[in-house]
Amino acid sequence: MSDVAPQLRPRCNLWVEAENSVVLSHWRIELLEAVAETGSIRAAAERLHVPYRVAWSRLKEMERGLGISLVETRVGGLYGGGANVTAAAHELIHRFHELEAGLDEWVRQRFREVFDR
């Protein structure tokens, strides 16, 4: 198999589930980060090239699955509406990045151990 291994590249996609439903993933963390950076769910959705409805739905799925509030919204008015991520969301972003750190290298190393024999 080692003659095939140089052509192959392992990839890893990490997600976290609660009650068989995805609550955290790389994309969902990107969504939270985009909301934090733009101050808007709509702008975050545009940044990630998804419809607003998809972004809103994923945020609500995460909140239901985790049982905590991740985004605080404010309705429009003179200065328009907006959204902020909660302290709990910031903590989840940090912890997910910590979990992901080194994962790709571990997968590459494990791949070499298994396929380079």
C-alpha positions in Angstrom: 0.0 0.0 0.0 3.0 2.3 0.5 3.2 2.8 -3.3 -0.3 4.4 -3.2 0.2 6.4 0.0 2.1 9.4 -1.7 -1.0 10.1 -3.8 -3.4 10.1 -0.9 -4.1 13.0 1.5 -6.1 12.4 4.7 -8.7 14.9 5.7 -10.6 15.2 9.0 -13.9 16.9 9.7 -14.6 17.3 13.4 -18.1 18.0 14.8 -19.7 17.6 18.2 -23.2 16.2 18.7 -25.8 16.4 21.5 -28.6 13.9 21.3 -27.6 12.9 17.7 -27.7 16.5 16.5 -24.7 18.5 15.4 -24.2 21.4 17.8 -20.6 22.4 17.0 -18.5 22.1 13.8 -15.9 24.1 12.0 -18.5 25.8 9.9 -20.8 26.5 12.9 -17.9 28.1 14.7 -17.1 30.2 11.6 -20.8 31.3 11.7 -20.5 32.4 15.4 -17.2 34.2 14.6 -18.8 35.9 11.6 -21.7 37.1 13.8 -19.2 38.3 16.4 -17.1 40.2 13.8 -20.0 41.7 11.8 -22.6 42.3 14.6 -25.2 40.8 12.3 -26.6 37.4 11.5 -27.5 38.6 8.0 -24.0 39.9 7.3 -22.5 36.7 8.8 -24.7 34.7 6.4 -23.6 36.8 3.5 -19.9 36.3 4.5 -20.4 32.5 4.6 -22.4 32.5 1.3 -25.5 31.0 2.8 -29.1 32.3 3.0 -30.0 34.2 6.2 -32.6 31.5 7.0 -29.9 28.8 7.0 -27.6 30.8 9.4 -30.6 31.6 11.7 -31.7 27.9 11.7 -28.2 26.6 12.5 -27.8 29.1 15.4 -31.1 28.0 16.8 -30.2 24.3 16.4 -27.0 24.9 18.3 -28.8 26.8 21.1 -31.4 24.1 21.5 -28.8 21.3 21.5 -26.5 23.0 23.9 -29.3 24.4 26.1 -27.7 27.9 26.2 -28.1 31.2 24.4 -25.3 31.9 21.9 -26.6 35.0 20.2 -28.4 38.1 21.5 -30.3 40.1 18.9 -31.7 43.6 18.9 -34.5 44.7 16.7 -34.1 47.5 14.2 -34.9 51.1 14.8 -33.2 54.3 14.1 -29.8 52.7 14.0 -30.9 49.3 12.8 -30.8 45.9 14.5 -28.0 43.6 15.1 -26.6 40.6 17.0 -23.9 39.8 19.4 -22.5 36.5 20.5 -22.7 35.7 24.2 -19.9 35.1 26.6 -20.8 31.4 26.4 -20.4 31.5 22.6 -17.0 33.1 22.9 -16.0 30.3 25.3 -17.3 27.6 22.9 -15.3 29.2 20.0 -12.2 29.2 22.1 -12.7 25.6 23.3 -13.5 24.3 19.8 -10.3 25.8 18.4 -8.4 24.3 21.3 -9.9 20.9 20.4 -9.1 21.3 16.7 -5.5 22.4 17.4 -3.1 19.7 16.3 -5.9 17.4 15.0 -4.8 17.6 11.3 -1.2 16.8 12.2 -2.3 13.9 14.3 -4.4 12.5 11.4 -1.5 12.9 9.0 0.8 11.1 11.5 -1.7 8.3 12.0 -2.2 8.0 8.2 1.6 7.6 7.7 1.6 4.9 10.4 -1.2 3.0 8.8 -0.5 3.5 5.1 3.4 3.7 4.9 4.0 0.1 5.8 
